[in-house]
């Protein structure tokens, strides 16, 4: 059985791969716009949104996720957390790339 440290290492590697994936998907002018810390924050905030909204508990075969609504919630949370003010129209690219990454790695 894997140790807790091994699980953490695997999670960190998965997060690193996802950040690389997201950067590849961003429009050229946005590739350097967000720091890695920003992207890690957004990934955590996206998961928090899914938990809080009940999406992850849905028993439906398909769940319709409004990417713009997720981006709006994430940018609002970033503002509340004093991380900064981000444009939801830009963050939606991150939300979409996160979803694509999750679908490819299930």
N, C-alpha and C positions, 0 to 999 in steps of 0.2 A: 504494500500500500504506500502511496506517495506521502511524503511528509508535508507538513504545512508550508515549509520553506519552498519545497518543490512546486506546490500549487501556486504560491505567490510568484515564483519565477515564471511559471507558465502563463499566469495572468499578465504579468508585465510584458512578456514576449508577445502575447496576443494583442495587447494594447498598442505596443510599438508597431506591429504589423498593420493594425487598423489605422493608426495615424499616418503611416506611409501610404496606405490605400486612399485615405481621404485626400491627402495632398495631391496625389495623382489625379483625382477626380475634380479638384477645384479648378475654376477658370484661371487662366494664366495670370491675370492681374491680381488674383487673390491668393496665389500660392505662398507668398511670403507675408501676407497681411495678418495672419494669425500665428501666434507663438504655439509651440508644443503644449505649454501650460494651458493656453486658451482651449486648444482642442481636447486635451484631457478633461478639462472642466466641462466642456460641452458634452462629451461622451457620458460623464457622470450625470449631468443635468438631464440628458435625454432619457437615461435609464430611470432616473427619479420621476420624470414626467410619466413614463409608461407605467410605473408602479402606482403612482398617485391617481392616475386616470382610470385604472382598472383594466387597461388594455391587456396586460399580461395574464390576467385572470379570466379572460374571455374563453368561452368554450366553443365559439363559432369556428368553423373551418377557415374562414377568411375574415380578417378584421380590416376595415377601411380606416387607414390612418391619414389624417390631414397633415401633411408635412409642414405647411405654413403655420398651422396651429401649434405644432410642436416647436417650430422655430420661434414663434412669438413667445411661448411660455419659457423657453430656454433663455432668450434675450432678456425677458422680464426678470427672471431669476438672477441672471448675471448682474443686472443693474441693482437688484436688491442686495446681492452679496458684495456690491461695490467692486466688482471685477472690471466694470467698464460699461460703456454704452455701445452696443453692437447693432448692426442693421439686420433685422430679421430676413430681409431679402437676400443677404449674403449667407446668413447662418442656415438657411434652408438647404443650401448646397451641402453643408456638413451633415444635416439631418438625413438627406437623401443618400449620401455616400455611406453613412452609418448603416442605414437600412440595407443598402446593396451589399455591404460587407457581411452583415448578419445573415442575409439570405444565402450568400455564397459559402458561408462557413457553418451552416447548420448540419 
